[in-house]
Amino acid sequence: MKIGFIGTGVISDAIVRGLMKSDTEMSFLLSRRSESLSERLANEFSNVEVVDDNQAIIDASDVVVLAVRPQVAEAVLAGLTIPPEKQVISLIATLTHDTLRSWFGTEVSICRAIPLPFVADQIGITAIYPDQAAAKTLFTLLGTVVAATSQVEFDRYGIASATMGLYFETVSTLSEWIIKEGVPESHSQLYFSALLHGLNQTALKQNETSFRDQVAAHSTPGGLNEQAVSVFKQQGGPEALVCALESIKARILANSAPNPKEPK
Ligand SMILES: NC(=O)c1ccc[n+]([C@@H]2O[C@H](COP(=O)([O-])OP(=O)(O)OC[C@H]3O[C@@H](n4cnc5c(N)ncnc54)[C@H](OP(=O)(O)O)[C@@H]3O)[C@@H](O)[C@H]2O)c1
């Protein structure tokens, strides 16, 4: 399978590196920009080729991955011709299927996807919509895939994927506080990294247990963990998190017109 990337930035680099770790035979055509990334991949891997012309990438690929930023997408993509037999995967945040199709002028199969940087280590979680064979095959090689059954569901994964900084903001706040209390920075970093790792393993092992039940499981009645949760709630912690999600939702939905063909 030949996979072409229009846009060779951070996420394309992560995808190519993750796919290189799989046993599946494939080759890659990358647009030259950003040259430092595309050239490095081509130097490292014999099945990566850098191509100057975006249309040439489309013409020679079975699967075309669109990975430019939304701000430049129209300038880069409008006017390119994508034959209907190609499978297109768009990673471009907020751009709808209808907008993309209107630029290409064909009824090509377009799947939107939200891979996260850990795809490089094949431990990604990638939301796709709609369910498309090419996207499912590729992203399953890179971790877990969740196929949304509606635009509404897909957009919620877009919102959820914008919370990564928030987890680190939380742990930074906790870490900075214990450092202020006299813990050496390196110890705090070690401590919270291991704590996060343990919680992550617990969440994965007990993925049938709801997060709400896990709060209870980690909060002995009358104990210190319960106290921490209780003070966090009293101080409006959950409301602040919901506010953050609502603001991301407003931004995503402002750009994401509903698909008239989709059932309500
Ligand atoms: N990063 C993530 O974790 C992530 C996750 C899911 C989805 N996404 C989405 O994926 C897209 C790319 O994100 P990114 O983080 O990889 O951004 P990025 O690092 O800025 O990469 C964008 C790439 O597009 C290239 N480009 C600009 N104009 C081009 C043109 N005319 N022809 C070919 N390539 C061109 C840029 O090259 P120059 O540097 O030379 O301008 C750059 O290499 C975005 O739409 C983003 O919403 C990102």
The ligand as an SDF file (V2000), in Angstrom:
LIG
                    3D

 48 52  0  0  0  0  0  0  0  0999 V2000
   -0.3630   17.4940   16.2550 N   0  0  0  0  0  0  0  0  0  0  0  0
   -1.3510   16.7020   16.6380 C   0  0  0  0  0  0  0  0  0  0  0  0
   -1.2910   16.0350   17.6790 O   0  0  0  0  0  0  0  0  0  0  0  0
   -2.5830   16.5460   15.7620 C   0  0  0  0  0  0  0  0  0  0  0  0
   -3.4850   15.5480   16.0870 C   0  0  0  0  0  0  0  0  0  0  0  0
   -4.6010   15.3440   15.2800 C   0  0  0  0  0  0  0  0  0  0  0  0
   -4.8150   16.1600   14.1900 C   0  0  0  0  0  0  0  0  0  0  0  0
   -3.9270   17.1650   13.9030 N   0  0  0  0  0  0  0  0  0  0  0  0
   -4.2120   17.9850   12.7200 C   0  0  0  0  0  0  0  0  0  0  0  0
   -3.2570   17.6370   11.7290 O   0  0  0  0  0  0  0  0  0  0  0  0
   -2.9160   18.7700   10.9480 C   0  0  0  0  0  0  0  0  0  0  0  0
   -1.4070   18.9400   10.9890 C   0  0  0  0  0  0  0  0  0  0  0  0
   -1.0120   19.1450   12.3460 O   0  0  0  0  0  0  0  0  0  0  0  0
    0.5080   19.1950   12.7680 P   0  0  0  0  0  0  0  0  0  0  0  0
    0.5310   19.3130   14.2350 O   0  0  0  0  0  0  0  0  0  0  0  0
    1.2320   18.0690   12.1170 O   0  0  0  0  0  0  0  0  0  0  0  0
    0.9030   20.5940   12.1260 O   0  0  0  0  0  0  0  0  0  0  0  0
    2.3300   21.0830   11.5700 P   0  0  0  0  0  0  0  0  0  0  0  0
    3.4180   20.4200   12.3470 O   0  0  0  0  0  0  0  0  0  0  0  0
    2.2820   22.5540   11.4870 O   0  0  0  0  0  0  0  0  0  0  0  0
    2.3420   20.4650   10.0970 O   0  0  0  0  0  0  0  0  0  0  0  0
    1.6640   21.0410    9.0330 C   0  0  0  0  0  0  0  0  0  0  0  0
    2.4970   20.8130    7.8160 C   0  0  0  0  0  0  0  0  0  0  0  0
    1.8320   21.3160    6.6560 O   0  0  0  0  0  0  0  0  0  0  0  0
    2.8710   21.7940    5.7980 C   0  0  0  0  0  0  0  0  0  0  0  0
    2.3900   22.6140    4.6940 N   0  0  0  0  0  0  0  0  0  0  0  0
    2.0290   23.9180    4.6980 C   0  0  0  0  0  0  0  0  0  0  0  0
    1.7380   24.2970    3.4380 N   0  0  0  0  0  0  0  0  0  0  0  0
    1.9200   23.2120    2.6230 C   0  0  0  0  0  0  0  0  0  0  0  0
    1.7760   22.9720    1.2400 C   0  0  0  0  0  0  0  0  0  0  0  0
    1.4090   23.9490    0.3800 N   0  0  0  0  0  0  0  0  0  0  0  0
    2.0420   21.7380    0.7600 N   0  0  0  0  0  0  0  0  0  0  0  0
    2.4300   20.7560    1.5890 C   0  0  0  0  0  0  0  0  0  0  0  0
    2.5920   20.9220    2.9090 N   0  0  0  0  0  0  0  0  0  0  0  0
    2.3290   22.1390    3.4240 C   0  0  0  0  0  0  0  0  0  0  0  0
    3.7520   22.5580    6.7610 C   0  0  0  0  0  0  0  0  0  0  0  0
    4.9870   22.8520    6.1500 O   0  0  0  0  0  0  0  0  0  0  0  0
    5.8280   24.1660    6.5850 P   0  0  0  0  0  0  0  0  0  0  0  0
    6.2800   23.8950    8.0000 O   0  0  0  0  0  0  0  0  0  0  0  0
    6.9430   24.1880    5.6000 O   0  0  0  0  0  0  0  0  0  0  0  0
    4.8830   25.3240    6.5030 O   0  0  0  0  0  0  0  0  0  0  0  0
    3.8610   21.5070    7.8690 C   0  0  0  0  0  0  0  0  0  0  0  0
    4.8390   20.5520    7.5520 O   0  0  0  0  0  0  0  0  0  0  0  0
   -3.6730   19.9680   11.5360 C   0  0  0  0  0  0  0  0  0  0  0  0
   -4.7980   20.2440   10.7480 O   0  0  0  0  0  0  0  0  0  0  0  0
   -4.0890   19.5010   12.9110 C   0  0  0  0  0  0  0  0  0  0  0  0
   -5.3380   20.0410   13.2620 O   0  0  0  0  0  0  0  0  0  0  0  0
   -2.8090   17.3460   14.6460 C   0  0  0  0  0  0  0  0  0  0  0  0
  1  2  1  0
  2  3  2  0
  2  4  1  0
  4  5  1  0
  4 48  2  0
  5  6  2  0
  6  7  1  0
  7  8  2  0
  8  9  1  0
  8 48  1  0
  9 10  1  0
  9 46  1  0
 10 11  1  0
 11 12  1  0
 11 44  1  0
 12 13  1  0
 13 14  1  0
 14 15  2  0
 14 16  1  0
 14 17  1  0
 17 18  1  0
 18 19  2  0
 18 20  1  0
 18 21  1  0
 21 22  1  0
 22 23  1  0
 23 24  1  0
 23 42  1  0
 24 25  1  0
 25 26  1  0
 25 36  1  0
 26 27  1  0
 26 35  1  0
 27 28  2  0
 28 29  1  0
 29 30  1  0
 29 35  2  0
 30 31  1  0
 30 32  2  0
 32 33  1  0
 33 34  2  0
 34 35  1  0
 36 37  1  0
 36 42  1  0
 37 38  1  0
 38 39  2  0
 38 40  1  0
 38 41  1  0
 42 43  1  0
 44 45  1  0
 44 46  1  0
 46 47  1  0
M  CHG  2   8   1  16  -1
M  END
$$$$
